[in-house]
Amino acid sequence: MKRHGFLLVGVALSAVLLAWTLRGLHLEELVQALSGLKIPWLLIGAGFYFVAVILRTWRWGILLYGLQSTGFGDRFVALTIGYMGNNLYPARAGELLRAYVLQRRCGVRASAALGTIVVERVLDGLMVVFLAMVALLFFPLPASLRPAVMAGGAVFGGALLILLGMARSAAKLHHLLERAPRHLLGFRVERAMAFLSRFLDGLTVLRHPTHALAVGGLTALIWLAEAGTYSLVMQAFPFRASFFSLLVMTATVNLATALPSAPGYVGTFEAPGVAVLRAFGIPAGVAFSYTLLLHLILWLPITLLGLFLFLREGLRGILRPVDASALSSRPDAAL
């Protein structure tokens, strides 16, 4: 019931944001913006996006430091299937699916893998905020978007501090969890404590400065590559915007997609993307056409590849990956 309520909230927010984005637009504006579109640049942009995916796969290997060894191909398959899940299901359910696939292929406990994914997401959030702030040195962020960047920095910064504290205190926390009187606890509480214990293992990389710096450097490269995709797709259109303005768009869009939305981030991608471009003087019809096609290019190829890999892995039996019990109830999926 809660899951359905969350989905309804997301669908409602997506509908509101789309209606707000489309207000005042006319069909002829969209047709004119799409006329003369240079298709080869769209294909180049779609291919270049996988540079960021490869960098993410490499980074995940460093984040998994101290756990079971994993192959690059195994991580790539798990990550791609997870992105497919994020694109097709609400509430970023693909993260759970991604952790499960890695466990299935490499034996890494899903709860520990989820720890690394949480670290990854927090670092991603901090990086997009940082990129927006760097871009502010060259261009003023629209007043309506400035609070979102500041709030994002506070949220992700606070989350990183919490994770760092948990990583530094991991030994003490493990000791407390082991000494807890489990025979007095209910099954659900005992299971949650076991999950937390293994989750702490996924924070190991934060206790090793060299590895943490490598992860930070790769995170910067990942988001520069993503902004590069935005720039390449722009070449298909008859307008130009500075790379710094695209950094602002990249940061703002990715902060907004953390909000509840319909599957595929419908609306939460388009609304901030169009708002940023219009703030930098791009006409509404062109801004919407570009943002819509960019969203499709970021969504479709990896979703199709992830779906292919999902079916190849024989995961058809997981009919509802949005539900943790659908994974944890399987005999080979102990969290």
C-alpha positions, 0 to 999 in steps of 0.5 A, spaced: 500 500 500 505 504 501 509 503 495 502 504 491 502 511 495 509 513 493 508 511 486 501 515 485 505 521 489 510 520 483 506 520 478 502 526 480 508 530 481 510 528 474 504 530 471 504 537 474 511 538 472 510 536 465 504 541 465 508 546 467 513 545 462 508 545 456 505 551 458 505 556 453 508 551 448 505 551 441 506 545 436 509 549 430 515 551 435 516 544 437 516 542 429 521 547 427 525 546 433 526 538 430 527 540 423 534 539 420 535 535 426 542 532 425 541 524 427 548 522 427 550 527 433 544 523 436 547 517 435 554 519 437 551 522 444 548 515 445 554 512 444 558 517 448 554 516 454 557 509 455 563 512 457 560 514 463 557 507 464 564 504 463 567 509 468 561 507 473 563 500 473 570 501 474 569 506 480 564 500 483 570 496 483 574 500 487 568 501 492 567 494 493 574 494 496 575 489 501 569 485 499 569 479 494 573 480 488 569 482 482 570 482 475 569 488 470 564 484 466 560 482 472 559 489 475 557 492 468 552 487 467 549 488 474 550 496 474 546 496 467 541 491 469 540 496 475 539 502 471 534 498 467 530 497 473 531 505 475 528 507 469 522 502 469 520 502 476 519 507 481 523 509 487 530 507 484 528 500 485 534 498 480 539 499 486 536 493 489 536 489 483 543 491 481 545 488 488 542 482 487 545 481 480 552 482 483 551 477 489 548 472 484 554 472 479 560 474 484 557 472 491 558 479 494 552 479 499 547 484 497 547 488 503 554 489 503 553 491 495 548 496 497 552 499 502 557 501 496 551 503 492 549 508 498 556 511 498 556 512 490 549 515 490 551 520 496 558 522 492 554 523 486 549 528 489 555 531 492 559 532 485 553 535 481 552 540 487 559 541 486 559 542 479 553 547 479 557 551 484 563 551 480 559 553 474 556 559 478 563 562 478 562 563 470 554 564 470 549 566 475 544 560 477 537 562 476 534 565 483 529 559 483 534 554 482 539 556 487 535 554 493 535 547 490 543 547 489 544 549 497 539 544 499 542 538 495 549 540 498 546 540 505 543 533 504 548 530 501 554 533 505 550 531 511 549 524 508 557 523 507 558 525 514 554 520 517 557 514 512 564 517 514 562 516 521 559 509 520 565 507 517 570 510 522 566 506 528 565 500 524 568 496 529 565 498 535 558 498 531 560 490 529 561 489 536 555 492 539 551 488 534 554 481 535 553 482 543 546 484 542 541 479 545 538 476 539 534 471 543 530 476 546 529 480 539 524 478 534 525 475 527 525 482 523 529 486 528 534 480 528 534 480 520 535 488 520 541 488 525 544 482 520 543 487 514 546 493 518 552 489 520 553 487 512 551 494 510 557 496 514 562 492 510 560 496 504 563 502 507 570 499 507 573 504 502 571 510 506 577 508 511 582 508 506 584 515 503 587 513 497 581 509 495 577 514 497 581 519 493 580 515 487 573 514 487 572 522 488 576 523 482 572 518 478 566 521 480 568 527 477 570 524 470 563 521 470 559 527 471 564 531 466 562 525 461 555 526 462 555 533 461 559 531 455 553 527 452 549 533 453 554 537 449 554 532 443 546 531 443 546 539 443 550 539 436 544 535 433 540 542 434 541 549 431 543 552 438 549 553 442 550 553 449 556 554 453 559 547 457 558 551 463 551 552 462 550 544 461 554 543 467 548 547 471 543 543 467 546 536 468 547 538 476 540 541 476 536 535 472 540 530 477 538 533 483 531 534 481 530 526 479 531 524 486 524 527 487 518 522 487 516 521 479 513 516 474 518 511 472 523 513 468 523 520 471 518 523 467 517 530 468 522 531 473 528 531 468 524 535 463 522 541 468 528 543 470 532 542 464 527 546 460 528 551 466 535 552 466 536 552 458 530 558 458 534 562 464 540 562 459 536 565 453 534 558 449 527 559 446 522 555 450 520 550 444 528 549 442 529 548 450 523 543 450 525 539 444 532 538 446 531 536 453 526 531 451 530 528 446 536 528 451 532 524 456 530 519 451 538 518 449 540 517 456 534 513 457 533 508 451 539 505 450 541 503 457 534 500 458 534 496 452 541 493 454 539 492 461 533 489 459 536 484 454 541 482 460 536 481 465 533 476 460 539 473 459 541 472 466 534 468 467 531 473 471 524 473 469 522 469 475 523 476 479 516 479 476 516 485 481 523 487 483 520 493 486 519 489 492 525 487 497 521 480 499 521 478 491 528 478 492 530 476 499 525 470 498 529 467 493 533 461 496 540 464 493 538 471 495 540 472 502 541 479 504 
